[in-house]
Amino acid sequence: MGKSWNDLVLGGVRRLTPNGPEAINLVINELQKVRYSRVRGGRAACQCPYHVSDTGFSRTLNFNLNPNRINSVGFQVPVGYFYCWSCGRSGPWNEYAEYVGLEKLVETDNPDVSKNLMQIQWEDEYVEPDPSMIFDVEDDWVRDDGVIKLKTLRKFGAKIWMKVVNDNGDYISRRKMLLPALQNGENVGHVEVRLESEDIDPDPKYLNSPGVWSSQYWLGFDAVSEMFDTNYCCLVEGPADWLMMVQNRIPALPLLGVTSWSKTKRTALTVRYDKLIVIGDGDAAGKKMFMTVADSVRKHCDCKRIRLPDGEDPASLDAQQYKQLKKLIDRKLEEM
């Protein structure tokens, strides 16, 4: 257990600023006012105002966003503490905020740590995203079994959410991805994707925002309809499968679980498409998905199944396998 930062005096002033979610929120929100600022993982970065770079713009000033970070001498580093990798300037957030004209963290002689901890939610509980902690995606989604390109994520309005979570009693800031469900331009819900390695065991897990939207609306329906002028669509199980299919130029939508299938979703799908191809995982769940969909749409459109090899799903296929998949899709369409 590291020493509290309150035990350390910097410049003769004790740093008794909040070190919980409200501090992270303020720092991220204020940095949005700074040109070229970027948030990634447990830190934020921007151009250092204390020196002029000879090589032009570079994000050399880094801010801590991890309330549990311990430095090399055993002290807990406060949220917002900065360090420049180029000129070596460092200090607490309030020093930087005063220098560039941003809002400071409120200092107190009696910080209420218990109040900070009460604001933390466990990872398995849904927390409504704070708009000030949501940012544009800047990188590809790199998975163990494939890469979903940045341009694909942006097509569907993906965002990064800096979410504070409770990890075995420690509260930390982690990146989550939000995939919005848009209906006529209105955000009716979203899927939260866990990106950090600590949250992935063994694959990314997904958390739907609460409400009945997942059984009423299709994730990506409007965008896919506009992108592909076809009379058929492929149905896959999850968000990664869906994005990888679209990235490989195959019209697809994610079911988000068999329990989310409904008459409302069926109607929206069969009014738009004459033919459906279900491409589930090569397991019992994939078979159940096909049987559920096929039985429901039998009187409304044609439906076929492509069974992937055991252990494979659309998100894990490589370029050569996608060429084979496209041929299988063409063959199924000819049979309809």
C-alpha positions as CSV (number, residue, x, y, z in Angstrom):
1,M,0.0,0.0,0.0
2,G,1.6,3.3,-1.0
3,K,1.8,6.3,1.2
4,S,-1.0,8.9,0.8
5,W,-0.1,11.9,-1.3
6,N,-1.2,14.0,1.7
7,D,2.0,12.8,3.5
8,L,4.1,14.6,0.8
9,V,4.7,18.3,0.6
10,L,5.4,19.8,-2.8
11,G,6.7,23.4,-2.8
12,G,5.6,23.8,0.7
13,V,1.9,23.2,-0.1
14,R,0.1,20.0,0.8
15,R,-2.0,18.7,-2.1
16,L,-5.3,17.9,-0.5
17,T,-7.3,17.8,-3.7
18,P,-10.0,15.1,-4.5
19,N,-8.6,12.0,-6.0
20,G,-11.7,10.2,-7.1
21,P,-14.1,10.3,-10.1
22,E,-15.0,13.9,-9.7
23,A,-11.3,14.8,-10.0
24,I,-10.9,12.7,-13.1
25,N,-14.1,14.2,-14.6
26,L,-12.8,17.8,-14.1
27,V,-9.4,17.2,-15.5
28,I,-10.7,15.5,-18.6
29,N,-13.4,18.1,-19.1
30,E,-11.0,21.0,-18.8
31,L,-8.4,19.4,-21.1
32,Q,-11.0,19.4,-23.8
33,K,-10.5,23.1,-24.0
34,V,-6.8,22.6,-24.8
35,R,-5.8,22.2,-28.4
36,Y,-4.3,18.8,-29.3
37,S,-5.2,17.2,-26.0
38,R,-5.9,13.4,-26.0
39,V,-7.0,10.9,-23.4
40,R,-5.8,7.3,-23.5
41,G,-5.8,4.7,-20.8
42,G,-5.0,6.1,-17.4
43,R,-3.5,9.3,-18.7
44,A,-4.1,12.3,-20.8
45,A,-1.5,14.2,-22.9
46,C,-1.2,17.6,-24.6
47,Q,1.5,20.0,-25.8
48,C,3.6,21.3,-23.0
49,P,3.1,25.1,-22.5
50,Y,6.4,25.4,-20.5
51,H,8.8,25.0,-23.4
52,V,8.8,25.4,-27.2
53,S,9.6,22.3,-29.2
54,D,12.1,22.6,-32.0
55,T,10.3,19.7,-33.8
56,G,6.9,21.2,-33.9
57,F,3.8,19.8,-32.1
58,S,4.2,16.9,-29.8
59,R,2.2,15.6,-26.9
60,T,5.0,15.6,-24.3
61,L,2.9,16.8,-21.2
62,N,1.2,13.9,-19.5
63,F,-1.5,14.0,-16.8
64,N,-2.2,11.1,-14.4
65,L,-5.8,9.8,-14.5
66,N,-5.3,6.8,-12.3
67,P,-6.2,7.4,-8.7
68,N,-4.2,4.4,-7.6
69,R,-0.9,5.1,-9.3
70,I,2.1,4.8,-7.0
71,N,5.4,6.5,-8.0
72,S,8.9,5.1,-7.7
73,V,9.3,6.4,-4.1
74,G,6.1,4.9,-2.9
75,F,3.7,7.8,-3.0
76,Q,0.3,7.8,-4.5
77,V,0.2,10.2,-7.4
78,P,-2.8,12.5,-7.4
79,V,-5.2,12.8,-10.3
80,G,-4.1,15.6,-12.6
81,Y,-0.4,15.5,-11.7
82,F,1.6,16.4,-14.8
83,Y,5.1,15.6,-16.1
84,C,6.7,16.7,-19.4
85,W,8.9,14.0,-21.0
86,S,10.7,16.8,-22.9
87,C,11.6,19.6,-20.5
88,G,11.1,17.7,-17.2
89,R,8.6,20.2,-15.8
90,S,6.2,18.5,-13.3
91,G,3.6,19.4,-10.6
92,P,0.1,19.2,-9.4
93,W,-2.9,19.9,-11.6
94,N,-3.7,23.2,-10.0
95,E,-0.3,24.6,-11.0
96,Y,-0.9,23.8,-14.6
97,A,-4.5,24.9,-14.5
98,E,-3.5,28.3,-13.1
99,Y,-0.7,28.7,-15.8
100,V,-3.1,28.1,-18.7
101,G,-6.3,29.4,-17.3
102,L,-8.3,26.2,-16.5
103,E,-10.5,25.3,-13.6
104,K,-8.6,24.1,-10.5
105,L,-9.4,21.2,-8.2
106,V,-10.9,22.5,-4.9
107,E,-8.4,22.0,-2.1
108,T,-9.5,21.2,1.4
109,D,-8.0,20.6,4.8
110,N,-10.3,17.6,5.3
111,P,-10.8,15.7,2.1
112,D,-13.7,13.2,2.5
113,V,-12.3,10.1,1.0
114,S,-15.3,8.0,1.9
115,K,-17.5,10.3,-0.2
116,N,-15.2,9.6,-3.2
117,L,-15.5,5.9,-2.7
118,M,-19.3,6.1,-2.5
119,Q,-19.4,7.4,-6.0
120,I,-17.8,4.3,-7.5
121,Q,-19.9,1.7,-9.1
122,W,-18.9,-2.0,-9.5
123,E,-18.0,-3.0,-13.0
124,D,-21.0,-5.3,-13.4
125,E,-23.4,-2.4,-12.6
126,Y,-24.5,-0.1,-15.4
127,V,-23.5,3.5,-15.1
128,E,-24.9,6.2,-17.3
129,P,-21.9,7.7,-19.3
130,D,-20.9,11.3,-18.3
131,P,-20.8,13.3,-21.6
132,S,-17.7,15.1,-20.4
133,M,-15.8,11.8,-20.3
134,I,-16.8,10.6,-23.8
135,F,-14.3,11.2,-26.6
136,D,-13.8,10.4,-30.3
137,V,-12.1,7.1,-31.1
138,E,-8.5,7.6,-32.3
139,D,-7.2,4.1,-32.8
140,D,-8.1,0.8,-34.4
141,W,-9.8,-1.8,-32.2
142,V,-7.1,-4.4,-31.9
143,R,-8.3,-7.8,-30.9
144,D,-6.4,-11.1,-30.5
145,D,-8.3,-12.4,-33.5
146,G,-8.4,-9.4,-35.7
147,V,-8.4,-5.6,-36.1
148,I,-11.4,-3.4,-36.6
149,K,-10.3,-0.3,-38.4
150,L,-10.8,3.2,-37.1
151,K,-12.7,4.2,-40.2
152,T,-15.2,1.4,-39.5
153,L,-15.7,2.4,-35.9
154,R,-16.3,6.0,-37.0
155,K,-18.9,5.0,-39.6
156,F,-21.1,3.8,-36.7
157,G,-20.4,6.6,-34.3
158,A,-18.3,4.7,-31.8
159,K,-16.9,6.7,-28.9
160,I,-14.4,6.1,-26.1
161,W,-15.7,6.4,-22.5
162,M,-13.3,7.0,-19.7
163,K,-15.2,5.0,-17.0
164,V,-14.1,4.8,-13.3
165,V,-14.6,1.2,-12.1
166,N,-14.0,-0.6,-8.8
167,D,-11.3,-3.2,-9.2
168,N,-11.2,-5.3,-6.0
169,G,-11.5,-2.2,-3.8
170,D,-9.3,0.0,-6.0
171,Y,-11.0,2.6,-8.2
172,I,-9.4,3.2,-11.5
173,S,-10.1,4.8,-14.9
174,R,-10.5,2.5,-17.8
175,R,-11.3,2.9,-21.5
176,K,-14.7,1.6,-22.7
177,M,-16.1,1.8,-26.2
178,L,-19.6,2.9,-26.8
179,L,-21.4,1.6,-29.9
180,P,-24.6,3.6,-30.3
181,A,-27.9,2.3,-31.5
182,L,-29.4,5.0,-33.8
183,Q,-33.0,5.2,-34.9
184,N,-33.7,8.0,-37.4
185,G,-30.6,9.8,-36.0
186,E,-31.8,9.4,-32.4
187,N,-29.6,7.5,-29.9
188,V,-31.9,4.9,-28.4
189,G,-29.3,2.9,-26.5
190,H,-25.8,1.6,-26.8
191,V,-23.5,-1.4,-26.2
192,E,-20.5,-0.9,-23.9
193,V,-17.3,-2.7,-25.0
194,R,-14.6,-3.5,-22.5
195,L,-11.2,-2.7,-24.0
196,E,-8.6,-3.0,-21.3
197,S,-6.8,-6.3,-20.9
198,E,-7.8,-6.4,-17.2
199,D,-11.4,-6.6,-18.3
200,I,-11.0,-9.2,-21.0
201,D,-11.1,-12.8,-20.0
202,P,-10.7,-14.2,-22.5
203,D,-12.6,-12.0,-25.0
204,P,-14.1,-8.5,-24.9
205,K,-17.4,-8.6,-23.0
206,Y,-20.3,-6.4,-23.9
207,L,-22.9,-4.6,-21.7
208,N,-26.1,-3.3,-23.1
209,S,-27.5,-0.1,-21.7
210,P,-30.7,-0.7,-19.8
211,G,-34.2,-0.6,-21.3
212,V,-36.0,-2.5,-24.0
213,W,-34.1,-1.0,-27.0
214,S,-32.0,-4.1,-27.7
215,S,-35.3,-6.0,-28.4
216,Q,-36.8,-3.2,-30.4
217,Y,-34.0,-1.7,-32.5
218,W,-31.1,-3.1,-34.5
219,L,-27.6,-1.8,-33.8
220,G,-26.3,-0.1,-37.0
221,F,-29.5,-0.7,-39.0
222,D,-29.8,2.8,-40.5
223,A,-26.1,3.0,-41.5
224,V,-26.0,-0.6,-42.9
225,S,-29.1,0.1,-45.0
226,E,-27.5,3.2,-46.5
227,M,-24.1,1.6,-47.1
228,F,-25.3,-1.5,-48.9
229,D,-27.9,-1.4,-51.7
230,T,-28.8,-5.1,-51.4
231,N,-31.9,-7.2,-50.9
232,Y,-30.2,-9.5,-48.4
233,C,-28.5,-9.1,-45.0
234,C,-26.4,-11.4,-42.8
235,L,-27.2,-11.9,-39.2
236,V,-24.4,-12.4,-36.7
237,E,-24.3,-12.8,-32.9
238,G,-22.2,-9.9,-31.5
239,P,-20.8,-6.3,-32.2
240,A,-17.3,-7.5,-33.2
241,D,-18.7,-10.0,-35.6
242,W,-21.0,-7.3,-37.1
243,L,-18.2,-4.7,-37.5
244,M,-15.8,-7.2,-39.0
245,M,-18.4,-8.3,-41.6
246,V,-19.2,-4.8,-42.6
247,Q,-15.4,-4.0,-42.8
248,N,-15.1,-6.8,-45.3
249,R,-18.0,-5.3,-47.4
250,I,-20.7,-7.7,-46.3
251,P,-24.1,-6.3,-45.2
252,A,-24.6,-7.5,-41.7
253,L,-26.4,-6.8,-38.4
254,P,-25.8,-8.1,-34.9
255,L,-28.6,-9.9,-33.1
256,L,-27.1,-9.2,-29.6
257,G,-28.4,-12.5,-28.2
258,V,-31.3,-14.8,-29.0
259,T,-33.3,-13.3,-26.2
260,S,-33.3,-9.9,-28.0
261,W,-35.1,-11.3,-31.0
262,S,-38.6,-9.9,-31.3
263,K,-41.5,-9.4,-33.7
264,T,-40.6,-5.7,-33.8
265,K,-37.0,-6.4,-34.9
266,R,-38.3,-9.1,-37.3
267,T,-40.7,-6.6,-39.0
268,A,-38.0,-4.0,-39.5
269,L,-35.6,-6.6,-40.9
270,T,-38.1,-8.3,-43.3
271,V,-39.6,-5.1,-44.6
272,R,-36.1,-4.0,-45.7
273,Y,-34.6,-7.4,-46.8
274,D,-36.0,-10.3,-48.9
275,K,-33.3,-12.7,-47.9
276,L,-31.5,-13.4,-44.7
277,I,-28.4,-15.4,-44.1
278,V,-27.6,-16.4,-40.5
279,I,-23.9,-16.7,-39.7
280,G,-23.6,-17.7,-36.1
281,D,-20.7,-19.4,-34.3
282,G,-20.2,-23.1,-35.0
283,D,-21.7,-24.2,-31.7
284,A,-25.0,-25.0,-30.1
285,A,-25.7,-21.3,-29.5
286,G,-25.2,-20.6,-33.2
287,K,-27.7,-23.4,-34.1
288,K,-30.2,-22.0,-31.7
289,M,-29.8,-18.6,-33.2
290,F,-30.6,-19.9,-36.6
291,M,-33.6,-22.0,-35.5
292,T,-35.1,-19.0,-33.7
293,V,-34.7,-16.6,-36.6
294,A,-35.7,-19.1,-39.3
295,D,-38.9,-20.2,-37.6
296,S,-39.9,-16.5,-37.1
297,V,-39.3,-15.2,-40.6
298,R,-40.5,-18.3,-42.5
299,K,-43.6,-16.6,-43.8
300,H,-41.9,-13.3,-44.5
301,C,-38.6,-13.9,-46.3
302,D,-36.1,-16.6,-47.3
303,C,-33.6,-17.6,-44.7
304,K,-30.5,-19.8,-44.9
305,R,-27.6,-20.6,-42.6
306,I,-23.9,-20.7,-43.0
307,R,-22.3,-22.7,-40.3
308,L,-18.7,-21.7,-39.4
309,P,-16.1,-24.3,-38.2
310,D,-16.1,-25.0,-34.5
311,G,-14.3,-22.3,-32.6
312,E,-14.6,-19.7,-35.4
313,D,-16.8,-16.7,-35.6
314,P,-17.0,-13.8,-38.1
315,A,-14.6,-11.7,-36.0
316,S,-11.9,-14.3,-36.1
317,L,-11.8,-14.9,-39.9
318,D,-8.8,-13.8,-41.9
319,A,-8.8,-12.3,-45.4
320,Q,-8.6,-15.6,-47.2
321,Q,-11.5,-17.0,-45.1
322,Y,-13.6,-14.0,-45.9
323,K,-13.1,-14.6,-49.6
324,Q,-14.4,-18.1,-49.1
325,L,-17.3,-16.8,-47.0
326,K,-18.3,-14.4,-49.8
327,K,-18.5,-17.3,-52.2
328,L,-20.6,-19.3,-49.8
329,I,-23.0,-16.3,-49.4
330,D,-23.3,-16.0,-53.2
331,R,-24.1,-19.7,-53.4
332,K,-26.8,-19.4,-50.7
333,L,-28.3,-16.4,-52.4
334,E,-28.6,-18.4,-55.6
335,E,-30.4,-21.2,-53.8
336,M,-33.1,-18.8,-52.5
